[in-house]
Amino acid sequence: MFWEAYRKVEKGTKVTLDEFKSNSELKSEVKEGIIELYNEVLGEARKLINKSDDEELFLELFKNNIIDSYLLQELIDIANIIKNLSKVDEEVLYSLLVRIMEDLEELFYSVKKFLN
């Protein structure tokens, strides 16, 4: 599931900004992928720390040395973007795709290391 969602988001990085802005089907798939990716990673993180609030979860992951302070701040930023995803400007969203993918992938591997 993680990699399927990751690939949906990745599709947005393989086109130009103009193509991204003009293709509503692609934008919809990318947004869906972002939400799926986020939920998948948080589901894995909650196997380690059972907190329903995302920011509390991130803070506990930090306190338990599962993530560093930089990733903590990045994840809080991503959570805020996702909460307002329908209102995020297309150009801003396009510019954040790689950052979102990289940060969620880093969280995924950080959590997996402790689950195994």
N, C-alpha and C positions, 0 to 999 in steps of 0.2 A: 504493500500500500504506500509506504514512504516513497519509494522510487517512482511509482506511477504518478503520485502527486507532484513530485519533484520535476518529472518530465513535462507535466502540464505547465508549470511555471517557466521552465526552461524554454518552452516554445516562444514565449514572449521575448526572450533574449536573442533569438535567432532571426529577428526581423528588424527593420529600421523603425525609428520612432513614427514616421509617417504611416508605415504599414500597420503598426500597432494601433495607432489612433483611428485608422479608417476601418479596421476589422473588428466589428463588434462581437463576432463569434469567438475570435481569438481572445479578446479582452475578457469575455465572460469565462472562457476556459481557464485563463491565467488566474483570474480572481478565485474561481472555484478551487484551483490547484493550491493557491496560497492558503486558503482556509483549511483544505484537507491536510496539507503539509503541516501546518501549525497544530491542528488538532491531533494528528498522528504523533508528532513529537511530544506534545504535552501529555498525551495518553501514556507514552512510554515513561516520561519523567514522573508521572503520578504513581507508577509502580514502585518508585523509590521513595517518594515523599507525597503523601496523600493530602494535598491542599487544593481546595476547589477554586480559590482565587488565583489567577495566573501570576500576578505580581508577588503574592506571598510564596507561591511555588518557586518562582525565580530566586527570591531572596533566600529561601531555605536551601536551594541548590548551591547558591553562593556560600552560605554559612557552612555547608558541609563539604566545601572545597571540590564540588563537582564541576562548577563553572567559575570563571574568573570575573573580576569586576567589569572588564570591558564587555564581555558577553552579557552580563547582567543588564547593563544599560542598553545594549543593542536589543535584547529581548523585550525590555520594557517599551522601547520605541516601536518595535514590530507589533506588539500587542495593541498599542494605541493606533497604529495604522490599520490593523485588522478591524478594530472596533468601528472605525470610520471609513472602511474600504469603499463603500458606495459613494462617498463624498471626496475621495482622494483624486486630485487632478491626474489626468492620463499621463502627462509628461513626468510628473513626480513619481507616479507608480512605476512607469517604465524605467526611470532612473534608479529605482530601489530594488528592482527584481533580483539582481545578482547579490546584493547585500542580504536580502531576505533569504535567498537560497543558501548562501554561505553560512549565515548565522544559525539557521534552523538545522542545517547539516552538522554544524559544529556541536550544537546541543544534542542532536541525535547520537553522535558518536561518543560524546562525553557521558551520556546516560547509559548507553549500551556497554561501555567499559565497566560500569558499576553493576550492571544487571548480570553480566556473565561471570 
